[in-house]
Each structure stands twice: as C-alpha cells, then as structure tokens.
Amino acid sequence: MDNQTIFQFFHWYYSTEGNLWKHAQEKAAHLASLGVTQVWLPPAYKSAKGTEEPGYAAYDLYDLGEFDQKGTVRTRWGTVQEYLDCIRTFHEHGIKVLADIVLNHKIGGDETEKITVQEVDEDDRTKITSEPYQVDAYTKFYFPGRGGKYSAFVWDSQSFTGICENEKIAMIRNEYFNGQWEDVPEKQYGNYDYLMGNDIEFRNQHVREELKNWGAWYTEKTGIDGYRLDALKHISPDFFPEWLAFLKDHFKKDLLCIGEYWKNDVGELLAYLDSTNGAIQLFDAPLHFNFHKASREGEAYNMAGVLESSLTAIRPELSISFVDNHDTQPLQSLQSPVDPWFKPLAYAVILLREQATPCVFFPSIYGAQYVDNTTGKEEYIELPPLSCVETMMKVRKKLAYGRQTDYFDHSSTVGWTREGVGERENSGCAVVLTNGQEGFKHMAVGKQHAGRTMVEACGHRQDSVILDENGEADFPVNAGSVSVWIFEGVSLD
C-alpha cells in the first residue's frame, strides 16, 4: 500500500480574488506526482463576511458559491461549478478530497428576534452574572438569497445556546437546555461551549437532523471523500459520531474524518478519542508545539524527546501530524509558527517515519506572501517554499518503507532508518537531523544492503556513504540541518 499524505491547499491569507478552486485544479497533477493521496480544501460555503473571510464565519452551508448572498455570488474561493470541477480533477488524479466542516457556530443572521438572555462570568462561564433580560439578536437565518432551495429549514433562537451581546457572552434562555451550556470536552473558562457568533445547540433534535440532511446533501452533491472537522473541543462529543454513523449508513462506505482539537495536552486528545470510540482522527497539536518549542530553543532543546507526549508517539494510527497550518501562521490569533531553520527537520519527522499520517501546509510547497498592517506601516510576511519538502514527499512516496530503526539517543543529533521492502525496488532510506553542530549518526539500514552506496537527496551534502558488511555506516549531517540518504542511482521523478 502507498504511504498516505495529506496536503492542505490553502492558508488564511490566500488571495481574495476567487481563484483557489482553479489554482488547486491546476496543481492536481503536481501534487499527485509528490505522492499526495488526500487534499484538504477550505470551507466551501458562504461566509458571513462574503469574500473577505475564508469561510469559518459560517453563514449558509448550502451556498457553495451559487446564490447572491452577503454581497457576492462566489465565495472567497470561487463558484460552485469551479469547486465541483476542482474535486473532479483531483479524483481523476487519484487524490481524495477532504472538505472543511464548520458546525460549531453560525454568523450573519438575516433578521433579529427578541430573546431572553443571561450574561455569564468571562472567566467562569458556569456562573451567571445577570438577571434575565431581553435583547434584539440576529439569531434568525432563513437565507433569502437561496429562497428555500435544497432546504427550507429556518434557524432561530431555539437553534442556539449562546451569543455575544454587548461584548459579553450570554446564554439564551429557551426550552432545549434550560439555561445550561452543553457538556463539552474543554473545561477552560469553566465551560468552553461558546466560541463565537451564534453557538449551535446540538441538544435540539431538529438541528441534529438538519445537519445530517445537509451532510448527506453536501457529500452527494460534491463527491467529497471525507471531512476535516473544526472546533471539536467546543462541541458535544456525542454529535459527530452520530453524524458520521448516519452518513456511513447513508452512503454505505467509510468516510475519512479528521478533527481539530486544539490543545497542547495529549491526555485530552486521548480522552476525546476514547469518548468518540476512535471514529475521528485528530491533528497532533502537541507534536506541533514540540516543533515550535524546538525551533525557538535551538541547541538547548533535547532532540531525543521531540516525539514525547505526542499523539503520534502514543496513538499513531489516529494521528495526523503537521508542522504548521492556517491557525499557526504569523498574524493568526493562535500563531505558533515553526521557525524557518527547523521546518526541514520537522518535515523529515512527519514525512519519513512510519507513524501517523502527515499533512503538508500550502506555503511549504507553493510559498505565501501577505501584508502585515499591525506595525502601523505596510510590511510583507514571506513564507518561502521549501525545496527539501518536495524532495521528502517524493522519498516518502517511493522509498520510505520497511522496518524502522530509531536512534534517538543524543540530545542534539538523532536519526532513523527504513530498510525498504522487496516489492519496491531500491526502497529504504536513512535520516539524520541535528539542532547542534555538524556531526554524524552511526546507523544500520540492513545487512541485505551491504556494500551499497547512499547519497544525500536534499542536496545538503555532496559526499556519499558506503554501507559496510553489516549494512551500517556513519551518516553525516550539517549543523542545524537534516540529511536524507537514499541509494545511489535512484530517481525520485
């Protein structure tokens, strides 16, 4: 079986010109050549902010760039037909498509309702700080631009748990929950049910059924193969397993599902996996934070522990490893970017090991440039592409197979080998990385490879290595760098 690799085809500040679907379609063949097996596309439905926001300010889940709503027909990324053409092209190149699903909240209501609310303490949302009072809130969504096409469901105050009123978080008093937040996994602020906008009320059975119907409609209309689920820690853990079971039964097939549980605590991720019976794979946020910390601390960081307390180390079969994503990139509220010097090392860890499924971020291959206005003057942030990542993806596709032997036995210089498999000619590799000075790691690739010559694939070293009678050798690495050693004469193209 081929190694699986996910590619995130967007970043937060990608152009608002509406060409992402076309751009992705044009790059399908290139991504297939790199070994990408699934592509993660951004939210495809209409944002409350029209084209000015990537789609996480979810307004109408049925409007994929088809209706004149929020000042535009197309979404930030393009029209519905361009989206469908994009998905079809990926399928033609053997790449499955993951759709970004935002079901935690809705923003941009069409009409106000007079509703009763109670404010809560900003530091402990389980504490009510006001008497009930009435407000005019934009909690009614009937999507006039769509006119009931695909679904006539009207969202109203009975569909939501809480809102932000006068810059204060307030619970809505209604029949479904009697002034209580939902029981969600995240206990920050006492209860972290509320994140933003109008918080969706999953205890309302009508809401659950509407979201199931939408999931079936969306999957059938677009032909997507799976989902990336947003904001899991703010949503009751019983909903998505039910939603996924419904879709699996409806389509009579498994659908890949990856969730975002943004927490640097592997214990909480493991608890969520247990509570959902492993129905949802999770992005390995703790491993990302290990990379972030390592990139900031330099040689002081203990590289032997770079995988410690990560989901990849503990539950690799349910882990999606990544270096950076749209939430961690500079200027984002959750920004925690991995410093440029360390990115090649981090990508080697996620791409060339057998544990977990890696997800590669758009700028690492195609670069990104966007404006930073926070300093009072217009400056540009540059995220340059990394040629070594493209090389590592090809090594993963063709060569990174077979038994893995780890050499995480030094505070600065660590490595591992893959012995290769018989059915893949010339497969196998050796990887060394260091956050310290130039050095080497003595490692074994396998006695069956005795006498063979290995060369460095990323262009970081011009020398070669000859394996001894036991298939062992000293594999060198430059200071603060990574070396990926493959057998001489192997073509990655």
GICOR-V573916 format. One record per residue. N is the residue number from 1. RES is the residue in one small letter. PHI is phi in whole degrees, 0 to 359 (NA if undefined). OMEGA is omega in whole degrees, -180 to 180 (999 if undefined). D_FIRST is the distance of its C-alpha to the first C-alpha in Angstrom with 1 decimal. Layout:
BEGIN
N;RES;PHI;OMEGA;D_FIRST  N;RES;PHI;OMEGA;D_FIRST
END
This chain:
BEGIN
1;m;NA;177;0.0  2;d;293;172;3.8  3;n;296;179;6.5  4;q;272;177;8.8  5;t;217;178;12.3  6;i;259;176;15.4  7;f;235;177;18.5  8;q;273;-174;22.0  9;f;268;171;23.9  10;f;180;165;27.4  11;h;222;-170;29.8  12;w;299;-173;33.0  13;y;257;175;35.4  14;y;301;-175;33.7  15;s;313;177;36.4  16;t;272;-174;38.3  17;e;284;174;38.8  18;g;83;-177;36.3  19;n;245;-175;33.9  20;l;295;-179;30.6  21;w;301;178;29.1  22;k;293;-180;30.2  23;h;298;180;29.0  24;a;298;179;25.5  25;q;300;-180;25.4  26;e;294;-175;26.5  27;k;263;-176;23.8  28;a;301;-179;20.8  29;a;295;179;20.1  30;h;298;-179;20.5  31;l;295;177;18.1  32;a;297;180;15.4  33;s;294;179;16.2  34;l;273;179;15.7  35;g;94;178;12.2  36;v;292;-180;13.5  37;t;251;175;11.6  38;q;221;175;14.6  39;v;245;179;18.2  40;w;260;180;20.9  41;l;260;-177;24.2  42;p;287;178;27.7  43;p;308;-172;29.9  44;a;264;-173;30.8  45;y;259;-171;34.1  46;k;292;176;37.6  47;s;274;174;38.7  48;a;298;180;42.2  49;k;256;178;42.8  50;g;61;-179;41.8  51;t;271;-174;40.1  52;e;270;-176;41.2  53;e;212;-171;38.4  54;p;292;178;34.6  55;g;120;180;34.6  56;y;279;170;34.7  57;a;273;-168;38.4  58;a;298;177;37.3  59;y;247;-177;40.0  60;d;241;-177;38.9  61;l;292;-179;35.4  62;y;269;-179;36.2  63;d;261;-178;37.3  64;l;264;-176;34.3  65;g;102;-174;36.8  66;e;237;-172;38.9  67;f;240;179;42.2  68;d;279;-180;45.0  69;q;219;-179;44.7  70;k;55;173;45.2  71;g;80;-176;46.7  72;t;201;170;43.9  73;v;271;179;41.9  74;r;290;170;38.7  75;t;273;176;36.9  76;r;304;-171;36.4  77;w;261;-180;33.3  78;g;145;-178;34.7  79;t;264;180;35.5  80;v;298;-179;33.7  81;q;293;177;33.1  82;e;296;177;31.6  83;y;296;-179;29.2  84;l;295;178;28.2  85;d;295;179;27.9  86;c;298;180;25.7  87;i;298;180;23.2  88;r;301;-179;23.3  89;t;294;176;22.6  90;f;300;179;19.5  91;h;298;179;18.2  92;e;297;179;19.2  93;h;260;175;17.0  94;g;75;-179;13.9  95;i;250;177;14.6  96;k;278;-174;15.5  97;v;242;175;18.8  98;l;255;180;20.1  99;a;261;178;23.9  100;d;280;-174;26.2  101;i;246;-179;28.3  102;v;243;-177;31.7  103;l;243;-179;33.6  104;n;283;-170;35.6  105;h;205;171;38.6  106;k;232;-177;40.4  107;i;224;175;42.7  108;g;92;-179;45.4  109;g;306;-175;47.2  110;d;270;-174;49.4  111;e;203;179;52.4  112;t;275;171;54.1  113;e;230;174;54.9  114;k;274;-175;57.5  115;i;230;179;55.7  116;t;259;-179;56.6  117;v;226;171;54.8  118;q;223;-180;55.2  119;e;284;179;54.3  120;v;235;179;52.4  121;d;294;-177;52.6  122;e;293;179;50.2  123;d;265;177;49.4  124;d;214;-172;49.2  125;r;287;174;48.4  126;t;279;-180;49.3  127;k;259;179;52.9  128;i;275;-173;54.8  129;t;245;180;57.3  130;s;216;170;59.2  131;e;287;176;61.0  132;p;301;174;59.5  133;y;212;-175;60.4  134;q;260;176;59.6  135;v;222;170;57.8  136;d;264;-173;56.9  137;a;242;178;53.1  138;y;279;-178;50.6  139;t;250;180;48.7  140;k;256;-180;49.0  141;f;239;176;46.2  142;y;234;169;46.9  143;f;53;-176;45.4  144;p;301;180;48.4  145;g;293;-180;46.5  146;r;269;174;44.1  147;g;62;176;46.9  148;g;84;178;45.0  149;k;295;-179;42.4  150;y;76;178;39.2  151;s;200;178;40.8  152;a;261;-177;44.4  153;f;297;177;43.6  154;v;250;175;45.9  155;w;275;177;45.0  156;d;220;-174;48.1  157;s;299;177;49.2  158;q;288;-177;48.1  159;s;267;-172;44.5  160;f;230;-179;44.7  161;t;266;-176;45.3  162;g;205;178;46.7  163;i;220;170;47.7  164;c;257;-176;49.0  165;e;234;-178;52.8  166;n;54;-180;55.1  167;e;64;176;52.4  168;k;238;179;52.2  169;i;281;-176;49.5  170;a;227;174;51.1  171;m;277;176;50.0  172;i;273;176;50.9  173;r;272;175;53.1  174;n;212;-168;52.0  175;e;289;-171;51.7  176;y;275;-175;48.0  177;f;223;171;47.9  178;n;54;175;51.6  179;g;72;178;51.3  180;q;230;173;48.3  181;w;292;173;45.0  182;e;292;177;41.8  183;d;278;-177;40.3  184;v;249;-176;37.4  185;p;295;-173;35.4  186;e;278;-177;37.0  187;k;256;174;40.5  188;q;301;-175;41.5  189;y;59;-179;45.0  190;g;80;177;45.4  191;n;201;-176;43.0  192;y;250;176;40.7  193;d;302;-177;40.3  194;y;277;176;42.0  195;l;244;-178;40.2  196;m;194;174;41.8  197;g;58;174;43.4  198;n;264;-174;43.9  199;d;283;-174;41.8  200;i;291;-177;40.3  201;e;262;-176;41.6  202;f;278;175;38.9  203;r;279;175;41.5  204;n;277;-175;42.8  205;q;297;178;41.3  206;h;296;177;42.1  207;v;295;-179;40.0  208;r;301;-179;37.0  209;e;292;178;37.3  210;e;297;-180;37.7  211;l;290;173;34.5  212;k;293;179;32.6  213;n;299;178;34.2  214;w;296;180;33.3  215;g;302;179;29.6  216;a;293;179;29.5  217;w;299;-175;31.5  218;y;296;-179;29.4  219;t;295;-180;26.0  220;e;290;-177;27.4  221;k;295;-172;29.4  222;t;264;-176;26.7  223;g;78;179;23.5  224;i;297;-174;21.8  225;d;251;-178;18.5  226;g;179;-170;19.5  227;y;222;165;22.1  228;r;250;-174;23.2  229;l;262;-176;26.2  230;d;271;166;29.2  231;a;59;-176;31.7  232;l;299;-174;30.4  233;k;289;179;33.0  234;h;259;-174;35.8  235;i;237;179;34.8  236;s;306;-175;35.3  237;p;291;180;32.1  238;d;274;-175;32.8  239;f;284;-172;32.4  240;f;294;174;28.8  241;p;301;177;27.5  242;e;295;180;30.1  243;w;298;-179;29.2  244;l;292;178;25.5  245;a;297;177;26.3  246;f;298;-178;28.6  247;l;292;178;26.1  248;k;298;179;23.5  249;d;292;-178;26.3  250;h;295;-175;27.6  251;f;261;179;24.4  252;k;57;177;23.0  253;k;201;176;19.5  254;d;280;178;17.9  255;l;236;-180;18.4  256;l;299;-178;16.8  257;c;223;-179;19.8  258;i;238;-177;20.5  259;g;245;174;24.1  260;e;259;173;26.5  261;y;244;-169;28.5  262;w;277;-178;30.5  263;k;204;177;31.7  264;n;271;-179;31.8  265;d;206;-175;31.8  266;v;297;178;28.7  267;g;299;179;30.9  268;e;290;176;31.5  269;l;295;179;27.8  270;l;295;178;27.1  271;a;297;179;30.1  272;y;293;178;28.8  273;l;300;179;25.4  274;d;293;-177;27.5  275;s;291;179;29.9  276;t;251;176;27.3  277;n;54;176;25.4  278;g;69;-179;22.1  279;a;288;-174;22.0  280;i;232;170;21.7  281;q;282;-176;19.6  282;l;235;170;22.0  283;f;293;-175;22.3  284;d;273;179;23.2  285;a;299;179;26.7  286;p;302;178;27.9  287;l;293;175;25.5  288;h;303;-179;26.8  289;f;292;172;30.3  290;n;299;178;29.6  291;f;298;180;28.7  292;h;301;-180;31.8  293;k;295;180;34.0  294;a;299;-178;32.7  295;s;291;-180;33.3  296;r;276;-175;36.9  297;e;274;179;37.9  298;g;62;-174;36.8  299;e;294;179;37.5  300;a;288;-179;39.0  301;y;282;180;35.6  302;n;276;-177;34.0  303;m;295;179;30.6  304;a;297;-178;29.8  305;g;252;-174;29.8  306;v;296;180;27.7  307;l;264;-175;25.1  308;e;296;177;27.8  309;s;57;176;28.4  310;s;250;176;25.2  311;l;295;179;22.9  312;t;300;-180;20.0  313;a;285;-171;21.9  314;i;257;180;22.8  315;r;228;-173;20.2  316;p;300;-178;17.1  317;e;292;179;15.0  318;l;245;-176;17.6  319;s;255;171;18.3  320;i;249;-176;18.0  321;s;273;180;19.3  322;f;204;178;21.5  323;v;263;176;24.3  324;d;221;172;26.7  325;n;211;-175;27.0  326;h;294;179;29.8  327;d;277;-175;31.6  328;t;266;-175;31.8  329;q;290;-177;32.8  330;p;305;-179;36.5  331;l;89;177;39.2  332;q;281;-178;37.2  333;s;296;179;38.8  334;l;257;-172;35.9  335;q;304;176;35.6  336;s;205;-174;34.1  337;p;295;172;32.5  338;v;281;-178;31.0  339;d;300;-172;33.4  340;p;307;-176;32.4  341;w;296;-174;32.6  342;f;267;-176;30.1  343;k;304;177;27.4  344;p;301;178;25.7  345;l;295;-180;25.6  346;a;295;179;24.3  347;y;295;175;21.5  348;a;300;-179;20.5  349;v;296;-176;20.3  350;i;275;-174;18.1  351;l;267;-168;15.8  352;l;249;175;15.4  353;r;254;-175;15.1  354;e;278;-175;12.5  355;q;276;174;14.6  356;a;72;175;14.7  357;t;249;-176;13.4  358;p;279;174;15.7  359;c;235;-178;18.0  360;v;264;-176;19.9  361;f;271;-176;23.5  362;f;318;-176;25.0  363;p;297;-179;27.8  364;s;295;178;25.5  365;i;254;-173;24.5  366;y;251;179;27.4  367;g;74;177;30.2  368;a;204;174;32.7  369;q;219;178;36.5  370;y;208;-170;38.7  371;v;271;173;42.3  372;d;251;180;43.5  373;n;258;-173;46.9  374;t;287;-177;47.3  375;t;271;-178;49.4  376;g;92;175;52.1  377;k;222;-175;51.3  378;e;286;176;48.5  379;e;231;-179;45.9  380;y;252;171;42.3  381;i;260;-179;39.2  382;e;248;171;36.7  383;l;242;-173;33.1  384;p;287;175;32.1  385;p;294;-178;28.6  386;l;244;-176;27.0  387;s;300;-179;25.9  388;c;294;180;24.1  389;v;291;177;21.7  390;e;300;177;20.6  391;t;298;-180;20.2  392;m;297;178;18.1  393;m;296;178;15.8  394;k;292;176;15.3  395;v;298;178;14.9  396;r;299;-177;12.2  397;k;297;-169;10.4  398;k;257;-165;11.1  399;l;234;-172;12.3  400;a;279;-179;11.9  401;y;224;176;9.9  402;g;91;-175;11.6  403;r;302;180;14.6  404;q;254;175;16.4  405;t;241;-175;20.2  406;d;263;175;22.4  407;y;229;178;25.9  408;f;264;-171;27.3  409;d;233;-179;30.7  410;h;212;-175;32.9  411;s;290;-179;34.3  412;s;243;-172;33.5  413;t;248;-178;31.1  414;v;227;179;27.7  415;g;189;177;24.4  416;w;199;177;21.3  417;t;233;171;19.3  418;r;238;-172;15.7  419;e;282;-176;16.1  420;g;85;179;13.1  421;v;228;-175;11.3  422;g;300;-176;13.0  423;e;284;177;10.5  424;r;240;-175;10.5  425;e;303;178;14.3  426;n;63;178;16.2  427;s;287;-174;13.5  428;g;118;179;15.2  429;c;195;175;17.7  430;a;226;-175;20.6  431;v;232;177;21.9  432;v;230;176;25.5  433;l;219;-179;27.2  434;t;213;172;30.8  435;n;258;-179;33.3  436;g;244;-178;36.1  437;q;280;176;37.6  438;e;305;-178;36.0  439;g;198;180;34.7  440;f;205;176;32.0  441;k;224;176;29.8  442;h;278;-175;29.7  443;m;218;-180;26.2  444;a;249;177;24.3  445;v;263;180;21.2  446;g;130;-176;21.5  447;k;299;-179;24.2  448;q;295;-179;22.2  449;h;258;-177;22.5  450;a;308;177;26.3  451;g;85;-178;28.4  452;r;279;180;25.8  453;t;258;178;26.7  454;m;239;-179;24.7  455;v;233;-176;25.7  456;e;273;-170;25.4  457;a;281;-173;23.1  458;c;273;-179;24.9  459;g;81;-180;28.3  460;h;278;179;29.8  461;r;225;179;30.9  462;q;259;180;32.3  463;d;279;178;32.5  464;s;230;-177;30.1  465;v;231;177;29.2  466;i;250;-179;29.4  467;l;285;-180;27.7  468;d;281;-175;30.3  469;e;296;177;30.3  470;n;261;-178;28.2  471;g;76;-178;25.6  472;e;246;177;27.3  473;a;192;169;29.0  474;d;272;-179;30.6  475;f;256;-177;28.5  476;p;279;178;30.9  477;v;212;178;30.6  478;n;287;179;33.2  479;a;300;178;35.2  480;g;55;-171;33.5  481;s;215;177;30.4  482;v;226;174;26.8  483;s;237;179;25.7  484;v;243;-173;22.2  485;w;258;179;22.4  486;i;231;-177;20.2  487;f;289;-178;21.2  488;e;301;177;24.1  489;g;88;-180;23.7  490;v;281;176;20.1  491;s;267;178;20.0  492;l;268;-179;18.1  493;d;266;999;19.1
END
